[in-house]
Amino acid sequence: MNKKEPLFHVVKRDEMPWYHTWLIRIIAVLLALVVCSVVTMLLTGQNPLEVFEAIVYGGFGSPRKTWILLQNLAILLCVSVGLAPAFRMRFWNIGGEGQILMGCFGAASCMILLGGKIPNALLIFLMVVVSVLAGALWGFVPAFFKAKWGTNETLFTLMMNYVAIQLVSYFTIVWEVPKGSGKIGIINQQTMAGWFPSIGGNKYLLNVLIVAAITAFMYVYLKYNKHGYEIAVVGESQNTARYIGINVEHVIMRTMALSGAVCGTAGLLLVAGTDHTLTTTISANRGFTAVLVAWLGKFNPLWMILASFIIVFLSRGASQISTSFGLNESFGDIITGIIIFFIIGSEFFIRYKVCFRGQGTEEIERKKSAADARNEDRDRKSEENDRWKSKDGEEPASPDPQPGAEESAKEDTGKAPEGQKEDR
Amino acid sequence: MENRTPAVSMRGITKTFGSVVANEDVSLDIYRGEIVALLGENGSGKTTLMNMLSGIYYPDEGQIFIDGKEVVIRSPKDAYRLGIGMIHQHFKLVGVMTAAENIVLGLKEPGRLDLKAATARIRSICDQYGFVLDPEQKIYDMSVSQKQTVEIIKVLYRSADILILDEPTAVLTPQETEKLFAVLRNMKKDGKAIVIITHKLNEVKELSDRVVILRHGKAVDDVRTAETTTQQMTDLMVGHAVTLNINRSEPVNPKPRIGVEHLTVRTEDGILKLDDVSFEARSGEILGIAGISGSGQKELLESIAGLQRVESGSICYYSDHGEEKSLIGMNPLDIQQMGIMLSFVPEDRLGMGLVGNMDLVDNMMLRSYRRGHSLFTDRRSPHRLAEKVVDELDVLTPGLTTPVRRLSGGNVQKVLVGREIASAPTVLLTAYAVRGLDINSSYTIYDLLNQQKESGVAVVYVGEDLDVLLQLADRILVLCDGKMSGILDARKTNKNEVGLMMTQIGGEERE
């Protein structure tokens, strides 16, 4: 081997069995913990084990802490699941923030304007309708412009966030209690009109159940429903969608209205289920955190449960560290950052392999013999085919399935090693 | 020649991608003043091998010598420094810039950019080898052949003396190919080492001095072109003997099926793509469409399939009972709902006909998912269809749940054609149905098209290989820059006539 060979080069891996990919992910988390320990010791001198213990305590230390974790998990998951259909369609909805806020605004306005004037059940029903519609509207508008005039959905949804924030800050002043405070405060504190009821003494249980139902619905919708299939086709290739007669514009608008509606529901849960107030920062950047969750969960609602759990658990743990060790809040963020970095980084190692100088000769030998066997097989098979062709009408023996050898090579670097003439 | 030092010597080159061995222990010498043809089927590793010479890939094993000295080529820049230049299939040019600007782009010469001097040098290169090029012309105004010229001069401008051309003739007309070959011969006389990657045997015979045949990533033969025959090369390339002929039957009782009259189509930017085209596609007949790529073939098929907005003209479908239905303004769903079984195998298989990331079953479902009133998709009948297509067309796939992009080009096409003929169409439109397919797969597709024709389908076949068009089609419609150049009887015409009509409106109607 040549000395001037580069120190390492990156090679695409074969498809790995699922347990192998999970092994890599688990190793990544363990490595992340090791790095966190070292950083903890160097920066703070604390015992890293105690720090980890504090993180777990922050999540599950008491029933109350556990419920808060579940509540936060539910809201974040709800937003992420809302983004899922849009992202599946390759429509980059980063307007979750605005759609949540509009949901909050819709629910809060019903509570403020109608609280005590109509029966509570009717009020809650109206809140649901108004917040869902408000969220859907905020999703529909960018989709409409995208479908009709091809505007950029990322910029458009982002700017819709600011419109929502301005709208809410205007009405915060209109509805402020007490006058001059610049805040709305807890809405209907005495009457609790429009507040979600607690189930069995757990005031967050209803939120959790609603989100579980939405997640299950979205999973089925995306995977088994005809709409879900259309969304996938539009996301993969709009040309293919048009080719089979899907009305692409219609699907974009329908899907974004749904996406916004689910985000709006998250806003409803925030106002009616937990916070009972309205501020411009009520969504606490969940619209953006959910983008991370959606990607980590590969746009699959079930994986998003795990992804949002990791995020919420770490952030709860981080605030616990800062209180119990008297550390700056940023320290918790450093730990969270390290862990997420490793989790995301592990995906690289699932897809690629790093070959160091002079390494891997044995492996190549192994592959060669495997390929030889395949090639011989293929030669034999094509000869059979030819024989079959000459004897007209006779059915050929069913072929052994063989991988399209050259093709997996193609997608390696995006550069076709051979014969990609289709897209000339 | 063999006792001189080779300009390039590759020794024991191996390259793998995942579990796929693209090249295995390949050794190859290229001498100056020689044209070497690198011949092989798709996936035999021709382009991969040359990509390692031009610095795009790095070999896993093996050595490369330039003029007898061992070298390491880590990037295209290294390759340029060693005088190696590759002209890829996909041109990498900036449309809004002129030819000269594109040629000097990326060069880091000291001092200020002197476009005048560069233009002068480009002109002298043109004169030296016989290129025809205006250095001040913008790329977007150029034909494919002119763009290719720019790419070649770009390489020469960087003083490359080892040139690699990846399937250079795939996009050219016969006449343009002739011109290119003349230029390449001039370069050869000038002492340059030239490699052309191809799978067209007649070009190998015509142009090259030596031919190296690759099969499954290995070099199986290295012979002087003069000492071999087309049949011998085919057999070596495929690995066993093949017969090369297409059975064309006489059309049985052809009836008008699609009537196109005065069809004019513009793109959204207002560029005229089809100008007053009229023809008729008949049942039980294969209508070939010839033309330089981009002459309006795509727009023609897409207009019929309901994917292209038509400016003026009419497209009619004639059913067996003599009913006449206009297809203007219809989308594919409308056409389907009118009860017209129109199948379309588009040029862009994975970008339009199929979804690359979906598996075989989901791809079969594209045509059928709307069926039934259930909210949910029915995966059982597409599953059965996928099994049937895999079985009947011998699709090589690890399984029905493999994403189709992982299949080889030939198998992707079988999946697409299989789905399209499964609905028992009365009209079958195909665009470049065998593009990128190896010999075996191509002949499978020809057989399928002939079967469809024999069962009374009106087949429209847009093709680029004139030899095949002449053997397969019953009539040939020649397009030239969006206009109709004429309709020929495929049995009574020849390659030269079609080639001429592709470049200029000519040839009287011989309907």
Interface residues (C-beta under 8 A of the other chain):
Chain A: M1 N2 K4 E5 P6 H9 V11 K12 R13 D14 Y224 N225 K226 G228 Y229 A232 V233 E236 S237 N239 T240 R242 Y243 I244 G245 I246 N247 C355 G360 T361 I364 K367 K368 A370 A371 N375 R378 D379 S382 E383 N385 D386 K389 P396 S398 P399 P401 Q402 P403 G404 A405 E406 E407 S408 A409 E411 D412 T413 K415 A416 P417 E418 G419 Q420 K421 E422 D423 R424
Chain B: T14 T16 F17 G18 S19 V20 V21 A22 E24 N42 G43 S44 G45 K46 T47 T48 N51 I56 Y57 Y58 D60 E61 Q63 E70 V72 R74 Q89 H90 E167 A170 V171 H216 G217 V238 G239 H240 A241 V242 S293 A305 G306 L307 N331 P332 L333 D334 I335 Q336 F344 P346 E347 D348 R349 L350 G351 M352 G353 L354 V355 G356 N357 M358 D362 M365 L366 R367 Y369 R370 L375 F376 T377 D391 D394 L396 T397 P398 G399 R405 R406 L407 S408 G409 N411 V412 R435 G436 N440 D447
